[in-house]
Amino acid sequence: MRVFKDSAGFTLLEVLIATVVLAISLSGLYVLLRSSIKTTQATLTKVELLEASSDLIYRAYKERGVFTEMGLFENLDGYSGVKYKITSKPLGVFDIKQYTIEVKKNDYQVELHYYK
């Protein structure tokens, strides 16, 4: 086997080390992107829940019969996979009641209190 002193190129060891460094950096980038995507999805779900609860409050002001007490979660029209539950309890002052609106989707939940 002849050895060339002026040969330009990389040894096998250098290529393997460069490949390992590249793989480690790409796996770190993958973890970072995956975390970012999960955070974005969670934020979008929470925004959707806030919009749905805002829609329920708007319906309560617009239509007087919306807030009837329910013990079970029901599907909310116009929102895919969003369920809501309304409970009430008297405050003991005149006829004022505290309505609790729970809106949930998957593992996320928003709870609002409304007094009427």
N, C-alpha and C positions, 0 to 999 in steps of 0.2 A: 504494500500500500504506500502510495506516495503522499507526502505531506507538502502542501503548498504554503509557503510563508506569506505570500501576498494575496491569499484568498480572502475575498470579502464575503461576509455572510454571518449567520448566527449559528451557534452550536445548539444541539438538541436540548441541552440543559437550559439555555437562555430562553428558548421557545416555550419550554414547559413552565418555567417560572412566570413568564409573561402571560401565559394562558391561565395559570392559577390566579394571578393578580386580577386579570380581567374578569374571571368567573366570580371572584369575591366581590368586586365592585359592582358587577351586574346584579348579583343577588341582593346586595344592599339597596340598589336602585329599585328592584322589584318590590322589596318590602316597603319602601317609602311610597311607591305608587299605589300599592294595594291598600295601605293605610289611608292614603289620601282619598281613594275611591270610596272606602267604607265611611269615612267621615262625611264626604259629600252626600252619599246616599242617606245617612242618618239625618243630616241637615235638611235635605229635601223632604224627607218624611215628616220631620217636625214642622216645617213650613206648611206642608199640606194639612197637618192636623190643626195648626193655628188658623188657616183659612177656613177649614170646616167648622171650627168652633165659632169663628167670627160670623160665618154664614148662619149658624144656629141662633146666635144672638140677634142678628139682623131679622131673621124670621120671627123671633119672639117679639120684637118691637113692631114689626109690620103686621103680623097676624097674632091675635091675642090667644088663640087656642093651641099654640105650639107646645107650651110648657105643661104637659101633662106628665105626671110622675110615672116612670117606668122602672122596673127592677132589673130588667135584662138589657143586654146590649143589642141594639138593632142596627141594621145597615143604614147608612146615610145616603140618600139619593144624590147622585151626581159626583160621588167620591168613591173610587174603586177600593174596596177592602177596608174602608173606614167605618167603624161602628161607634155608636154613642149611647149613653145612658143618662137619664135625668132623674135625680132624686130630690126630694124637698123635705124641709123640716121647719116647723114654725119657730119664730124667734121669741115669741111671747110678748111682742110689742104690737098692739093693734092687730091687723091682719097681715103683717109682713112675714113673708116666708123666704127662706134661703134655699135657692135652687142650686144644686151642684150638677154641672154638666161635665161628664167624662167622655172624652173622645179618644179612641185608640186605634192603632194600626200596627200589626205585628207586635213588637216588643215595646213600642213607644206609646206614651199616653200623655194627654194634656187634660188638666182639670181646671174648670172655671167656676166661679161662684157668682150668682146673679140674685139680686134681691128684688122682690116684687111684692 
